[in-house]
Amino acid sequence: MNLHQKQVLNSPVKLSSHGDILWLRDSAGIFVFHPRRQKYWLLAGLEGDLWDWFVLGHPLNLITERFALMTHTSKDMARQGVMRFVQYMVQEEIWVEAS
């Protein structure tokens, strides 16, 4: 992990749903729909848990600890997994950095 990645992981980043995003939680998971792009996603299992933890405002260190426990990995590996999820959500324009 390079210095920039460490700074990003340790910096407080606030994310919110993109303004066009609609989402619904049901027994299957979280259904996310982007009307402008006519694209949808179903976040189930661990992805659904990650969504819930972020939406509920849990701190990154707690999310990382839970992810590590659920995946039986080290905290470093868990943090990388959590960050991959966040990067994917931003790349797909589901989440944006809040100002």
Secondary structure, 3 states (H helix, E strand, C coil): CCHHHHHHHHCCCCEEECCCCEEEEECCEEEEEECCCCEEEEECCHHHHHHHHHHCCCCHHHHHHHHHHHHCCCHHHHHHHHHHHHHHHHHCCCEEECC
